[in-house]
Amino acid sequence: MFKLFVEPTINQCVNEGHRSVDMFYVYLSCFSVLFNQGKKNKLASNNLFCLVYLVLLCTHLSLSFSRLDRPDTCLCGCMPLCFWLEALRGVTMVELVKKEGSTLGLTISGGTDKDGKPRVSNLRPGGLAARSDQLNVGDYIKSVNGINLTKLRHEEIISLLKNVGERVLLEVEYELPPTAPDSTSGVISKTIDICLHKEGSSFGFVMRGGTHEDWHKSRPLVITYVRPGGPADREGTLRPGDRLLSVDGVPLHSASHNEALSVLAQCGQEALFQIEYDVTIMDTVANASGPLLVEIAKSPGATLGITLTSANHRNKQVIVIDRVKPGSVVDRCGALHPGDHLLSIDGTSTEHCTVLEATQLLASTTELVKLEILPSHQTRLAGKQHDTGSAEFEIVV
């Protein structure tokens, strides 16, 4: 049975040059073949073999986990590097140029005498490394100016970074971002164009992913971090997890990480970004038969992204969501839509509120906002009659 089902799968993968990184996929392929053959032919012995094979696979993974302190070896000897980690990481080169007497502004943990490989444990706000927008906390540092760090003690690494000179070239290994969501993930994707102004040599976000010669490592170009106070943060739309589709009309769907960085570097002081973002599908709202309490989390200082107005409903004035800003907190949550009646804000009824008063209530909310709404599909507006003092309801909150 092994010769019939397992050996052909392994031989095919080895012949295609996937010996090192793809052994995990080989194992899963073998298991899938065995299981499907057993299911098709109703072979109890084959199913038993599948169970034993799966146990062996899990044992292999467990043993590999136990050797995380030795990333250059694998206990079973089947490959030179822990395959499941390698398949989930990308590599990029980061160049930092510091002034004489200044520091890089980053903290490194790890070393041969510490727990784990050298990695970025902190980026000092306002420091050179943070402002470069090329590093994330948790990134592994493989080398500094060509000097391999894997066999250096912690103090040796720190000494090297302090005395490396003004030009520092870091070889950085990072966790690959997730693949794009599919139709079964409970979200839909939307696109938006945003204009950002360059600050120094950066737009204020870290980007990872891109196409790779190893298709297992190919990912969308994903925003992994938006630097507080930077250009992207001040504009307010971009969020970690958003995907970069194009810059100034240049499509990036087939660009590698380095190619995308090169496009960003060649941009002028102002650039137009096409961004893809996810919106949660809220079946609860669509199926609601009465008022709903919606909780929305937002970061400190962020706006919800809605504009309020007033309308007559059954001879009563009500507060209504007039517009939802694309890419905003409210748009992404998927629970609120234009035409929804806003019944209360953090427990305070809007029944006797003017548009201005309701707007002020929203502006004073904390990081967790509780809104009671009557979804628009449950209402029949008798025609809008805007509140007097109409300038206020144009404010986006």
ZITAGI-V939980 format. One line per field, one symbol per residue. phi: phi as a letter, one per 30 degrees, with the letter a starting at -180 (. if undefined). burial: + if it has 24 or more other ideal C-beta (glycine too) atoms within 12 Angstrom, else -. A space follows every 10 residues. Layout:
BEGIN
phi=???
burial=???
END
This chain:
BEGIN
phi=.dddcdeedd ddddddiced dcddddeddd dddddddddd chcdddddde dddddddddd ddddedcddb ddbbedidad bedddedcbc bbcbcbccde iccdibcccj kdccdjdebd cacdeidddd ddhbbbdjdc cdabhicdcd ccdedddddd ddcdjdcbcc cccbdddddd dcdcdibccb bacbcbcdbi cbcjbcbbjj dbdcddcdbd dcdcacdeid eddddjcdbe jdcccabhid dbdcdddddd dddddddddb bcccccbcbd dcddddcdca dbcccbcbde idcdjbccbb acbhibdbcb ddbcdeided dddiccbejd dcdabhicdc ecdddddddd dddcdcdccc ccbceddccb ddjdbdddid ddddddc
burial=----++--++ --+----+-- ++++++++++ +-++------ -----+--++ --+---+--+ +--+------ +--+---++- ++++++++++ ++++++---- --++++++++ +-----++++ +-+----+++ ++++++-+++ ++++--+-++ -+-+-+++-+ +--+---+-+ +++++++--+ --------++ -+++++-+-- -+++++++++ -+-+-+++++ +++++++--+ +++-++++++ ++++++++-- -+--++++++ +-++--+--- +-++++++++ -+--+----- -+-+-+-+-- -+++++++++ +-+---++++ ++++++++++ ++++++++++ ++++++---+ --+++++++- +++-+---++ ++++++--+- +----++--- -++-+++
END
